[in-house]
Amino acid sequence: MKVSWSQVFAWRMRRQFLDPRSKGDASEIVSRLCGVQAQVWSAGELAVALRQSTPDRDSVDRGIADRTLMKTWAMRGTLHLLRPSEAGAYLSLMASTGSWLKPSWQKASGVSPKQIDELTEEVAAILGEGAVLTRDQLVTRLVADKRFQSMEERLRSGWGSVLKPLAWRGVLCHGPNQGNKITFTLPERQFGSDWKQVPEPDEAAPVVIESYLGAYGPATPEIFDRWLSLNSTSKPKLRGWFKDMGDKLTEVDVEGRQALMLTEHANELADIAPYKGARLLGSFDQYVLGPGTKDEVILAAEHRSAVSRAAGWISPIVVIHGRVVGVWEILDQEIVVTPFPDSGRLPLKEMEKEAAHVARASQLSRLPVRVV
């Protein structure tokens, strides 16, 4: 089966609620996107709102409040919004990388695998009492135990590197904020029957692969693992997961690249017309994070530094016909678009329509566009 990249982009735009946009709530959109990165909270809110036909900037906050959304460390070790009922599968695959078992991680953190095991048990016991604790409250209780006193500085770190393995094991997630302070709680206490326990990796893998390919396919196992764990999964294990999917997967040729997609979606992809249009998407948007900024088909290598910037920052992007052709920002109550030098003339009327949608999603009355 041979298809063009233009068809792939059109199919992804449809599957990711970008064309057409969705009438659904935050939980539905987050589920389809296999989670929404929420390291920067406003970016997660905007990613959801921009995919709604009538942008609802408060839908993410409501999802957290009504417990249809969960915030926790997941793919690539970054904070994500996930559905509680689906989160366990993603966390299982992150735990399966065993990052804390690697000498490089132990050297950087100064924490041993045994200490992570002890920490997991103790945090589960503390939060299992029904507690919702700020970071300071949780760490204060932990370092009262001499086993954890040497970890105090790392436990208080906002990066959370020592707490991430606990999140992947399902004993800790973010609770509701207390003012400007984050809190931690036990998932099963927070979400009750909506929380599904962390399954074994071999059980979780087909669930996550199917979800991923349903939004970002066609893709290779390597591209999937780059999105999941920055290529930290055992290669034999990764190949085995995909092989075990059997005839649920179909190989396609996308202009010379051999990739896999769900068999159930093959006919839809083959029949879809190329996407012709424009979208303004926010920082850390899943449209580019799904395949990764290193995918030169969606983002030319010479322009990657404009999108993937210092300290892991991902710029807001201009998407024309499915490809990233520039970046944008809001300055002095207007959207300033910086196209890449080889992007050609941008369709100004479509940029203005998109700017109006961004304004609604940002709860602003108006955002004129200026192309520089």
C-alpha positions in Angstrom: 0.0 0.0 0.0 1.5 3.3 -1.1 0.3 6.7 0.1 1.7 10.3 0.1 2.8 12.4 3.0 0.1 14.8 2.1 -2.5 12.1 2.7 -0.8 11.1 6.0 -0.9 14.7 7.2 -4.6 15.0 6.3 -5.4 11.7 8.1 -3.4 12.9 11.2 -5.2 16.3 11.2 -8.5 14.5 11.1 -7.6 12.0 13.9 -6.1 14.7 16.1 -9.2 16.9 15.9 -7.5 19.6 13.9 -9.7 19.2 10.7 -12.5 19.1 11.5 -12.3 20.3 15.1 -14.1 18.6 17.9 -17.2 19.2 19.8 -15.9 17.0 22.6 -14.6 17.8 26.0 -11.0 17.8 27.3 -11.1 14.1 28.3 -12.1 13.0 24.8 -9.4 15.1 23.2 -6.7 14.0 25.7 -7.6 10.4 25.1 -7.3 10.6 21.4 -3.9 12.4 21.6 -2.5 9.7 23.9 -2.1 12.4 26.6 -1.4 16.1 26.4 1.9 17.5 27.7 1.3 19.7 30.6 4.8 20.7 31.8 3.6 24.2 31.0 -0.1 24.2 32.2 -1.2 27.0 29.8 0.2 25.0 26.9 -1.9 22.0 27.8 -5.0 24.1 28.1 -4.4 25.7 24.7 -3.7 22.4 23.0 -7.1 21.2 24.0 -9.0 24.5 23.3 -7.6 24.9 19.8 -9.0 21.5 18.9 -12.5 22.4 19.9 -14.9 24.0 17.4 -16.0 26.3 20.2 -12.8 26.8 22.3 -13.4 26.1 26.0 -10.2 27.2 27.8 -11.6 26.1 31.2 -12.3 22.5 30.0 -9.0 21.2 31.3 -9.5 22.7 34.7 -13.0 21.2 34.9 -11.5 17.8 33.9 -9.1 18.0 36.8 -11.8 19.1 39.2 -14.3 16.4 38.2 -11.5 13.8 38.1 -11.9 12.9 34.4 -8.3 14.0 33.9 -5.2 13.0 35.7 -1.9 14.9 35.8 1.3 12.8 36.3 4.8 12.2 34.9 4.5 10.0 31.9 6.0 9.9 28.4 9.6 11.1 28.1 9.5 11.9 31.9 7.4 15.0 31.4 4.1 15.9 33.0 1.1 14.9 31.0 -2.7 15.0 31.2 -4.2 11.5 30.8 -7.5 9.8 31.4 -7.3 7.9 34.7 -8.7 4.8 33.1 -6.0 4.8 30.5 -3.0 6.1 32.4 -1.8 2.8 33.8 -0.9 1.4 30.4 1.3 4.4 29.6 2.9 4.4 33.0 3.6 0.7 32.7 5.7 1.2 29.6 7.6 4.0 31.2 8.4 1.8 34.2 9.5 -1.0 31.9 12.5 1.2 30.8 13.9 0.9 34.3 15.7 4.2 34.0 16.5 4.3 37.7 18.4 1.0 37.3 20.9 2.5 34.9 24.3 3.5 36.3 24.1 6.9 34.6 20.8 7.7 36.4 22.2 6.5 39.8 25.3 8.5 39.4 23.4 11.7 38.5 20.8 11.2 41.3 22.8 9.6 44.0 19.9 7.3 44.6 20.1 3.5 44.4 17.5 1.1 43.1 17.0 -0.2 46.6 16.2 3.3 47.8 13.7 3.7 45.0 12.0 0.5 46.1 11.9 1.7 49.7 10.7 5.1 48.7 7.9 3.5 46.6 6.7 1.5 49.6 6.8 4.4 52.0 5.1 6.9 49.7 2.3 4.4 49.0 1.8 3.9 52.7 1.7 7.7 53.4 -0.6 8.6 50.5 -2.7 5.4 51.1 -4.0 7.0 54.3 -6.0 9.3 52.0 -3.6 12.2 52.3 -3.2 15.0 49.7 0.1 16.5 50.5 2.2 19.4 49.1 5.7 18.6 48.1 7.0 20.1 51.4 4.6 18.1 53.5 5.4 14.9 51.7 9.2 15.4 51.9 9.0 16.5 55.6 7.3 13.2 56.4 9.8 11.2 54.3 13.0 12.7 55.7 11.8 12.0 59.3 12.9 8.5 58.3 16.7 8.3 58.3 16.6 6.1 55.2 15.5 9.1 53.1 17.4 12.0 54.8 20.2 11.9 52.2 17.6 12.4 49.4 16.0 15.5 50.8 17.5 18.0 48.3 16.5 15.8 45.4 13.1 15.1 46.8 12.5 18.9 47.0 13.6 19.5 43.5 11.0 20.8 41.1 12.3 18.4 38.4 10.9 15.5 40.4 13.5 13.0 39.0 13.4 10.8 42.1 9.6 10.8 42.2 9.1 9.9 38.5 9.7 6.2 39.0 7.0 6.2 41.7 4.5 7.8 39.4 5.3 5.2 36.8 4.7 2.5 39.4 1.3 4.0 40.1 1.8 5.1 43.7 1.8 8.8 43.2 0.2 11.5 40.9 -0.6 15.2 41.1 -3.6 16.2 43.2 -5.5 19.5 43.1 -3.3 22.5 43.7 -3.4 24.3 47.0 -3.0 27.9 45.9 0.2 28.0 43.8 1.5 24.8 45.5 1.3 21.4 43.7 0.1 18.4 45.7 0.6 14.6 45.5 -1.9 11.9 46.1 -2.5 8.2 45.5 -4.2 7.5 42.1 -6.6 4.9 43.4 -7.6 7.3 46.2 -8.1 10.2 43.8 -9.9 8.4 41.0 -11.5 5.3 42.6 -12.9 2.9 40.1 -11.8 5.1 37.2 -8.2 4.3 38.0 -7.0 1.1 36.5 -3.9 -0.5 38.1 -0.6 -0.5 36.2 -0.7 -3.6 34.1 2.3 -5.7 33.0 4.2 -4.2 30.1 3.3 -7.0 27.7 -0.4 -6.3 28.4 0.0 -2.5 28.2 2.1 -2.4 25.0 -0.7 -3.3 22.5 -3.0 -0.8 24.1 -0.5 2.0 23.9 0.7 1.1 20.4 -2.9 1.0 19.1 -3.7 4.4 20.7 -0.5 6.0 19.3 -0.9 4.7 15.8 -4.5 5.8 15.9 -3.4 9.4 16.2 0.2 9.6 14.8 0.5 6.7 12.3 1.9 5.5 10.1 5.0 5.2 12.2 7.9 2.8 12.9 8.7 1.2 16.3 11.6 3.5 16.6 9.5 6.6 16.2 7.0 5.3 18.7 9.7 4.7 21.2 11.2 8.2 20.6 7.8 9.6 21.6 7.4 7.2 24.5 10.8 7.1 26.2 13.4 9.0 24.0 14.4 5.5 22.7 15.1 4.0 26.1 13.1 0.8 25.6 14.9 -2.5 25.1 15.1 -3.0 21.3 14.2 -6.7 21.4 11.3 -6.0 23.7 10.1 -3.2 21.4 10.3 -5.3 18.3 8.5 -8.1 20.1 5.6 -5.8 21.0 5.0 -4.8 17.5 5.4 -8.3 16.1 2.8 -9.6 18.6 0.3 -7.1 17.1 0.1 -9.4 14.1 -2.5 -8.6 11.5 -3.8 -5.7 13.5 -1.0 -3.7 11.8 -0.5 -3.1 8.1 2.8 -1.9 6.5 2.5 1.1 4.2 5.0 2.8 1.9 4.9 6.6 2.5 7.0 8.0 -0.4 9.7 5.4 0.3 9.4 5.2 4.1 8.2 1.9 5.4 5.9 2.3 8.4 3.1 0.7 10.2 -0.5 1.7 10.9 -3.6 0.0 12.2 -5.2 -2.2 9.6 -8.6 -0.9 10.5 -7.5 2.6 9.4 -5.8 1.6 6.1 -8.7 2.2 3.8 -9.5 5.5 5.3 -5.9 6.7 4.8 -5.8 5.3 1.2 -9.0 7.3 0.3 -8.3 10.6 2.1 -7.6 13.7 0.0 -4.5 15.8 0.8 -5.0 18.5 3.5 -5.0 22.1 2.1 -5.2 24.6 4.9 -3.5 26.3 7.8 -3.4 25.9 11.5 -1.7 27.9 14.3 -0.9 25.5 17.1 0.5 26.3 20.6 3.8 25.5 22.3 4.4 21.8 23.1 1.7 20.8 20.7 1.1 17.1 20.3 1.0 17.4 16.5 4.7 17.8 16.4 5.6 16.0 19.7 3.8 12.8 18.4 6.2 12.1 15.5 9.0 14.2 17.2 10.8 17.3 16.2 13.5 15.2 14.6 11.1 13.9 11.9 12.4 15.8 8.9 9.2 15.2 6.9 7.1 17.3 9.2 9.8 19.7 10.2 12.9 20.4 8.0 16.1 19.8 9.8 17.5 23.3 9.2 14.5 24.8 11.0 14.4 22.4 14.0 16.2 24.8 16.3 13.5 27.4 15.8 10.9 24.9 17.1 12.9 22.8 19.6 14.7 25.4 21.6 17.0 25.7 24.6 15.9 24.0 27.9 13.4 21.7 26.1 11.1 24.6 25.0 8.9 23.8 22.0 7.7 26.9 20.2 4.1 27.6 18.9 4.0 26.4 15.3 2.6 27.5 11.9 1.3 24.4 10.0 0.5 24.8 6.3 -0.8 21.7 4.4 0.3 19.6 7.3 4.0 20.7 7.5 5.6 23.1 10.0 6.6 26.2 8.1 7.1 28.8 10.9 6.6 29.8 14.5 4.5 32.5 16.2 4.1 34.3 19.5 1.8 36.8 21.0 3.4 40.2 21.4 1.6 43.4 22.4 -1.8 41.9 21.8 -1.0 40.7 18.3 0.1 37.4 16.8 3.6 37.8 15.3 4.3 35.1 12.7 7.8 34.3 11.7 7.8 32.0 8.6 10.8 30.0 7.7 12.8 31.5 4.8 11.8 28.8 2.3 8.2 28.6 3.3 6.8 30.8 0.6 4.0 33.3 0.9 1.6 32.5 3.8 -2.1 32.7 3.2 -3.0 35.8 5.1 -6.7 35.3 5.2 -6.3 31.8 6.7 -3.8 33.2 9.2 -6.4 35.8 10.3 -9.0 33.1 10.7 -6.6 31.0 12.8 -5.7 34.1 14.9 -9.3 34.6 15.7 -9.6 31.0 16.8 -6.4 31.4 19.0 -8.0 34.6 20.5 -11.1 32.7 21.5 -9.0 29.8 22.9 -7.0 32.3 24.8 -10.1 34.2 26.1 -9.0 37.4 24.3 -11.3 39.6 22.3 -9.0 40.0 19.2 -5.6 39.1 18.0 -4.5 40.8 14.7 -1.7 39.0 12.7 1.6 40.4 11.7 4.0 38.4 9.5 7.6 39.4 9.9 
